[in-house]
């Protein structure tokens, strides 16, 4: 019988492992821009990727692969399983044919003969991130968004994202095509829950979005894109209640879910209509705008100004939280994109991977934002953090994503790691934040039996981290390897393949 082949896992080279008018820009970005398990009604969603056999990987994928042996043993590693349970030291995790075959104390788990053994003493493993507000486009100019599917999918994977939802599509069939290519082993990237094009109504001012003509048109749109392969939908700022209700009803009839970045419809109204999820935390809620007219967006600024007058600990906000939880509505945190609009916040990580012109474009706007002494964002940023924390601690299903839109600078992979950090800054524990970015997303997608946490029998989607993010959440940036369906990818190679060109393809 062959003996296990043991090798110490070498950390990646320093600096190579971390994947990552103003008024008009702020308005545009706001427009685009937990731990508790609650009893969500399970809709018939697309089958888990683990239900199918791992396809043969193309040469275009294999160039980024570091480990592809059938049996791999990660020994002496710290396990953070994604459930919120305490980290477990000195564990052995065995991967066989893309699935976690064994997991337990290193002293008791037997390493199979012939396994590729990685000694991960001093390292941690967490579940692959399941991020719920991502995109495959990037702002290349005011109101213009370029298709960046090739570079973004590599960066997401490099940052530890193994499953993601594209929350709004500017690329037509592009998102669906790359989701299929990744599923078929032709391109590297996370498993993609591909959302159809935005569902928005009269008053839409984005040229890349279709404007609905009523409830029947909303139903037709959902049907068309569901037939084309979309696995979720997103309502947008100018949708009417009738259009949203028709879209929700048709999506649910097709076994699909629908989320929303709303303005014309309040969170309470959307909950009553059966929406499944609401985007951007509470930043874009218009529930507290006085004399709001039905089916009309009062403007994101008006919504934010009204929200700024609401006490996160008070009864008015508490009543909204109770309504959302009673209707089983999830909320997706996207603190990363709003951080870029908040004076006094640090520059986002990962800017060096951008095309130089796009990097310069972001930095100029960022510097102007730092000079905005009248900005509402410094106070509102902390207030939304408190609101998200209250929702999660009350039993709401808090999800997380990054929304790489706005005026730029929110870089896939890097920003996903930053989002976990910001949830901790919001007052959640590191273990709670990790759960929100892993298991909670899997619960929403109806795939918690296969992904989102580390347990025997689950798909081997996991991230190897140098350090202990259960203690130091900034260690989330120290990604050394990302396993998706049992195949280990090298983040250095993924990042190097797009460095200096992100935003172009």
C-alpha positions in Angstrom: 0.0 0.0 0.0 1.2 3.5 -0.8 2.0 5.9 2.0 0.6 9.4 2.3 2.7 12.0 0.6 3.4 14.8 3.1 4.3 18.4 2.2 4.3 21.6 4.2 2.1 24.2 2.6 4.2 27.2 1.7 2.7 30.6 2.1 2.4 32.7 -1.0 4.8 35.4 -1.7 4.4 38.6 0.3 2.1 41.1 -1.5 0.8 38.5 -3.9 -1.9 36.7 -1.9 -4.4 39.4 -1.2 -7.1 39.2 -4.0 -8.8 43.1 -3.9 -19.9 66.4 -10.4 -19.7 64.1 -6.9 -23.4 64.5 -6.3 -24.2 62.7 -9.6 -21.8 59.9 -8.8 -23.2 59.4 -5.3 -26.7 59.3 -6.6 -25.8 56.8 -9.3 -23.9 54.5 -6.9 -26.7 54.7 -4.3 -29.0 53.7 -7.1 -26.8 50.7 -8.0 -25.2 50.4 -5.1 -27.1 36.4 10.4 -26.1 34.2 12.3 -29.6 33.1 13.3 -31.3 30.4 11.1 -34.9 31.4 10.4 -37.6 29.2 8.9 -37.4 30.3 5.3 -39.8 28.6 2.9 -37.7 26.5 0.6 -38.4 27.3 -3.1 -37.5 24.8 -5.8 -34.1 26.3 -6.7 -31.6 25.0 -9.3 -29.8 21.8 -8.2 -26.7 22.1 -6.1 -23.5 22.0 -8.1 -22.3 19.1 -6.0 -25.3 17.1 -7.2 -23.5 16.6 -10.5 -20.1 15.1 -11.1 -17.1 17.4 -11.3 -16.5 18.0 -15.0 -13.2 17.6 -16.7 -11.3 20.9 -16.3 -10.0 22.6 -19.5 -6.4 23.8 -19.9 -7.7 27.3 -19.4 -8.7 26.3 -15.8 -5.8 23.9 -15.0 -3.3 26.7 -15.4 -4.6 28.1 -12.1 -4.8 24.8 -10.2 -2.4 24.0 -7.5 -4.0 20.7 -6.2 -6.1 18.4 -8.2 -5.4 14.9 -6.7 -8.4 12.7 -6.0 -7.7 12.5 -2.2 -6.3 15.4 -0.2 -5.7 15.5 3.5 -5.4 18.9 5.3 -3.7 18.1 8.6 -3.1 20.0 11.8 -5.4 22.8 10.6 -7.7 25.1 12.5 -11.3 24.6 11.4 -13.8 27.4 11.4 -16.9 25.5 10.1 -19.2 28.4 9.2 -22.0 27.6 11.6 -20.9 30.1 14.2 -19.4 27.4 16.4 -16.0 28.0 18.0 -12.9 27.2 16.0 -11.4 23.8 16.4 -7.6 23.5 16.6 -5.4 20.7 15.2 -7.9 19.1 12.9 -7.6 16.9 9.8 -9.9 17.4 6.9 -9.9 14.8 4.1 -11.2 15.6 0.6 -12.2 12.7 -1.6 -13.6 13.2 -5.1 -14.7 16.8 -4.4 -16.5 16.0 -1.1 -15.4 16.3 2.5 -14.9 12.6 3.4 -13.6 13.0 7.0 -13.2 15.8 9.5 -12.0 15.6 13.1 -9.1 15.8 15.5 -5.8 15.1 13.8 -5.1 12.5 16.5 -8.0 10.4 15.5 -8.7 11.0 11.8 -6.7 8.5 9.7 -5.1 9.9 6.5 -6.0 7.6 3.6 -3.1 5.8 1.8 -1.9 7.7 -1.2 -3.4 11.0 -0.1 -1.8 14.3 -1.0 -1.1 15.6 2.5 -0.8 19.3 3.3 0.5 20.1 6.7 -1.4 23.3 7.6 -0.2 23.9 11.1 -0.8 27.6 11.9 -3.4 27.9 9.2 -7.2 28.0 9.2 -9.8 26.7 6.9 -13.2 28.3 6.5 -16.1 27.4 4.1 -15.9 29.0 0.6 -17.6 32.4 0.7 -21.2 32.4 -0.5 -21.7 36.1 -1.5 -25.1 37.4 -2.4 -24.6 40.8 -4.1 -21.9 40.6 -6.8 -21.7 41.7 -10.4 -19.8 41.0 -13.6 -19.6 44.6 -14.7 -17.7 47.6 -13.6 -18.3 51.4 -14.0 -16.2 52.7 -16.8 -17.8 56.1 -16.9 -20.9 58.0 -15.6 -23.8 55.6 -16.0 -21.8 53.2 -18.2 -20.9 49.7 -17.1 -18.5 47.4 -19.0 -18.6 43.6 -19.1 -15.8 42.3 -16.8 -16.9 38.7 -16.5 -13.5 37.2 -17.4 -11.4 39.2 -14.9 -14.0 39.4 -12.1 -14.7 35.6 -11.9 -11.0 35.0 -11.4 -10.7 37.6 -8.7 -13.8 36.4 -6.9 -12.3 32.9 -6.8 -8.9 34.2 -5.7 -10.6 36.0 -2.8 -12.3 32.9 -1.5 -15.7 33.2 -3.1 -16.8 29.7 -4.3 -20.5 30.6 -4.8 -22.0 33.9 -5.8 -25.2 35.6 -6.9 -25.0 38.2 -9.7 -27.5 40.6 -8.3 -28.5 42.4 -11.5 -27.3 41.8 -15.0 -26.1 44.5 -17.5 -24.6 41.9 -19.9 -27.7 40.2 -21.3 -26.7 36.7 -22.0 -23.1 37.2 -20.9 -23.7 36.3 -17.2 -25.6 33.2 -18.2 -22.9 32.1 -20.6 -20.0 32.4 -18.2 -22.0 30.7 -15.4 -22.4 27.7 -17.8 -18.8 27.8 -18.8 -17.6 27.7 -15.2 -20.1 24.9 -14.4 -18.8 22.9 -17.5 -15.1 23.3 -16.4 -14.2 25.6 -19.3 -13.4 28.7 -17.2 -12.2 29.3 -13.6 -14.5 31.0 -11.1 -17.2 30.5 -8.5 -20.5 28.7 -9.0 -22.8 31.5 -10.2 -26.5 32.0 -9.3 -27.2 34.2 -12.4 -29.7 36.9 -11.9 -31.6 38.1 -15.0 -31.6 41.8 -16.2 -33.0 44.4 -13.8 -36.7 44.7 -13.4 -37.5 48.5 -13.3 -40.3 50.7 -14.3 -41.1 54.2 -15.7 -38.5 56.7 -14.6 -35.5 54.4 -15.3 -32.5 56.4 -16.5 -30.0 53.7 -17.2 -29.6 53.0 -20.9 -28.5 49.4 -20.2 -31.8 48.6 -18.4 -35.1 47.7 -20.0 -38.1 49.7 -18.8 -41.2 47.7 -17.8 -44.5 48.6 -19.3 -46.7 47.2 -16.6 -47.5 44.1 -14.6 -48.0 41.8 -17.6 -44.6 43.0 -19.0 -43.0 42.1 -15.7 -44.4 38.6 -15.9 -43.3 38.2 -19.5 -39.8 39.4 -18.5 -39.5 36.9 -15.7 -40.7 34.1 -18.0 -38.4 35.0 -20.8 -35.2 35.1 -18.7 -36.2 32.1 -16.6 -36.5 30.1 -19.9 -33.0 31.5 -20.9 -31.5 30.1 -17.7 -31.7 32.9 -15.1 -31.9 31.5 -11.6 -33.0 34.6 -9.7 -34.3 38.1 -10.3 -33.8 41.7 -9.0 -36.4 44.4 -8.8 -35.1 47.9 -9.1 -35.7 51.5 -8.0 -38.6 52.5 -10.2 -40.7 49.3 -10.3 -44.4 49.7 -9.3 -46.1 47.6 -6.7 -48.2 45.9 -9.4 -45.1 45.1 -11.5 -43.2 43.8 -8.4 -46.2 41.7 -7.3 -46.5 40.2 -10.8 -42.7 39.5 -10.9 -42.7 37.9 -7.5 -45.7 35.7 -8.3 -44.2 34.5 -11.6 -40.7 34.0 -10.1 -42.1 31.9 -7.3 -44.3 29.9 -9.8 -41.0 29.1 -11.6 -39.3 28.0 -8.3 -37.1 31.1 -8.3 -36.5 33.9 -5.8 -36.5 37.7 -6.3 -34.6 40.4 -4.4 -34.7 44.2 -4.7 -32.9 47.4 -4.6 -36.0 49.5 -4.0 -37.1 53.1 -3.8 -40.6 53.4 -5.3 -41.7 50.5 -3.2 -41.0 50.5 0.5 -39.6 47.5 2.4 -42.9 46.9 4.1 -44.8 47.0 0.8 -42.3 44.6 -0.8 -42.6 42.2 2.2 -46.3 42.2 1.9 -45.9 41.4 -1.8 -43.7 38.4 -1.0 -40.2 39.6 -1.9 -37.5 37.2 -0.7 -34.6 39.6 -0.1 -33.7 43.3 0.1 -30.4 44.8 -1.0 -28.0 47.3 0.6 -28.9 46.7 4.2 -31.2 49.6 5.1 -29.4 52.4 3.2 -32.1 52.4 0.4 -35.2 52.0 2.5 -37.8 54.7 1.8 -40.2 53.5 4.6 -39.4 56.5 6.7 -39.9 59.2 4.1 -42.8 61.5 5.1 -45.7 61.8 2.6 -44.1 59.4 0.2 -46.2 58.9 -2.9 -47.2 55.4 -3.8 -45.1 53.8 -6.6 -42.9 56.8 -6.9 -39.2 57.0 -5.9 -38.6 60.1 -3.8 -34.9 59.9 -4.6 -32.2 58.1 -2.8 -31.1 61.3 -1.0 -34.6 61.8 0.5 -34.6 58.2 1.6 -31.2 58.5 3.3 -32.1 61.8 4.9 -35.2 60.2 6.4 -33.3 57.1 7.5 -30.7 59.3 9.2 -33.5 60.6 11.6 -34.4 57.0 12.7 -33.0 55.5 15.9 -31.6 52.0 15.1 -32.5 51.0 18.7 -35.9 52.6 18.6 -39.4 51.2 18.1 -40.0 52.6 14.6 -37.0 50.7 13.2 -37.9 47.7 15.4 -41.3 47.5 13.9 -39.8 47.3 10.4 -37.4 44.5 11.5 -40.3 42.6 13.0 -42.2 42.9 9.7 -39.3 41.6 7.6 -38.7 38.7 9.9 -42.4 37.8 10.1 -42.5 37.7 6.3 -39.2 35.7 6.0 -37.4 38.5 4.1 -33.6 38.4 4.0 -31.5 41.5 4.0 -28.2 41.7 2.1 -25.4 43.9 3.6 -23.2 45.7 1.0 -21.1 47.9 3.3 -18.1 47.8 1.0 -19.7 50.0 -1.7 -21.0 52.6 0.8 -17.6 52.8 2.4 -16.2 54.3 -0.8 -18.7 57.2 -0.4 -17.9 57.9 3.2 -15.3 60.6 4.0 -12.7 59.4 6.4 -12.7 55.8 5.4 -9.6 54.1 4.0 -9.1 53.5 0.3 -10.4 50.0 -0.7 -7.9 47.2 -1.1 -6.9 45.8 -4.5 -6.8 48.9 -6.6 -3.5 47.9 -8.2 -5.3 45.2 -10.3 -7.3 47.9 -12.1 -6.5 49.3 -15.5 -4.4 52.4 -14.8 -6.9 54.8 -16.3 -9.7 53.3 -14.2 -7.5 53.4 -11.1 -6.7 57.0 -11.6 -10.4 57.8 -12.3 -11.4 56.2 -9.0 -8.6 57.9 -7.0 -9.6 61.4 -8.2 -13.2 60.9 -7.2 -12.2 59.3 -3.9 -10.0 62.3 -3.0 -12.9 64.7 -3.8 -15.2 62.7 -1.6 -12.7 63.1 1.3 -13.2 66.9 1.1 -17.0 66.7 1.4 -17.5 68.1 4.9 -21.3 68.1 4.5 -21.6 64.4 3.6 -24.4 62.5 5.3 -22.4 59.2 4.9 -20.2 59.3 8.0 -23.2 59.2 10.3 -25.4 57.1 8.1 -22.6 54.5 7.6 -22.5 53.7 11.3 -26.3 53.9 11.6 -26.8 51.3 8.9 -24.2 49.0 10.6 -26.3 49.2 13.8 -29.5 48.5 11.9 -27.9 45.4 10.2 -26.7 44.2 13.6 -30.1 44.6 15.2 -31.8 42.7 12.3 -29.3 39.8 12.5 -29.4 39.6 16.3 -33.3 39.6 16.2 -33.2 36.5 14.1 -33.3 37.9 10.6 -31.3 36.2 7.8 -28.5 38.7 7.1 -26.6 38.0 3.9 -23.6 39.8 2.5 -22.2 41.0 -0.8 -20.0 43.8 -2.2 -21.7 45.5 -5.1 -18.7 46.5 -7.3 -20.5 49.5 -8.9 -20.7 53.0 -7.6 -17.8 55.1 -9.0 -15.5 52.1 -8.9 -12.9 50.8 -6.4 -14.9 47.9 -5.1 -12.7 45.1 -6.4 -14.0 41.5 -6.4 -12.3 39.1 -4.0 -10.6 41.9 -2.1 -13.9 43.6 -1.4 -15.5 40.3 -0.3 -12.8 39.9 2.4 -13.3 43.6 3.3 -17.1 42.9 3.7 -16.4 40.3 6.4 -14.2 42.8 8.2 -16.9 45.5 8.1 -19.5 43.2 9.6 -17.1 42.8 12.5 -16.7 46.5 12.7 -20.5 46.7 12.8 -20.5 44.8 16.1 -20.8 41.2 15.1 -18.3 38.6 16.2 -15.8 37.2 13.7 -17.6 33.9 13.8 -21.0 35.6 13.2 -19.5 37.5 10.3 -18.0 34.4 8.7 -21.4 32.6 9.0 -23.2 35.5 7.4 -20.8 35.3 4.4 -21.0 31.5 4.1 -23.8 29.5 5.7 -26.4 32.2 5.6 -26.0 32.6 1.8 -26.3 28.8 1.4 -29.5 28.8 3.5 -31.0 31.5 1.3 -30.1 29.6 -1.9 -31.6 26.4 -0.6 -28.2 24.7 -0.7 -27.2 24.5 2.9 -27.1 20.7 2.7 -24.2 20.9 0.3 -22.3 24.2 0.8 -21.8 27.0 3.3 -20.3 25.0 6.2 -17.7 22.4 6.7 -19.0 18.9 7.5 -18.6 15.3 6.3 -20.6 14.8 3.2 -20.6 18.4 2.1 -19.0 19.7 -1.1 -15.3 20.5 -0.6 -15.6 24.3 -1.0 -13.1 25.8 1.4 -10.5 28.5 1.9 -7.0 28.1 3.4 -6.0 31.2 5.4 -2.7 32.0 7.0 -3.7 33.0 10.5 -6.8 32.9 12.7 -9.7 35.0 11.4 -11.8 33.9 14.4 -9.5 36.1 16.5 -8.1 38.5 13.9 -10.7 39.1 11.2 -8.1 40.9 9.1 -6.5 37.5 8.5 -9.3 37.0 6.0 -6.9 38.8 3.5 -4.3 36.1 3.9 -5.8 33.6 1.4 -3.3 30.9 0.4 -5.5 28.5 -1.5 -9.1 28.2 -2.5 -10.7 24.8 -3.0 -13.8 24.5 -5.1 -15.4 21.1 -5.5 -12.2 19.6 -4.1 -9.8 21.3 -6.6 -7.3 23.7 -5.1 -6.7 27.0 -6.9 -3.7 29.3 -6.5 -4.9 32.9 -5.8 -1.5 34.3 -6.9 -1.9 32.9 -10.4 -5.5 34.1 -10.7 -4.6 37.6 -9.7 -1.5 37.8 -11.8 -3.5 36.9 -14.9 -5.6 40.1 -14.7 -3.3 42.5 -12.8 -3.4 46.0 -14.4 -6.3 45.0 -16.7 -9.3 44.8 -14.5 -12.1 46.8 -16.0 -11.2 45.9 -19.6 -12.5 42.4 -19.8 
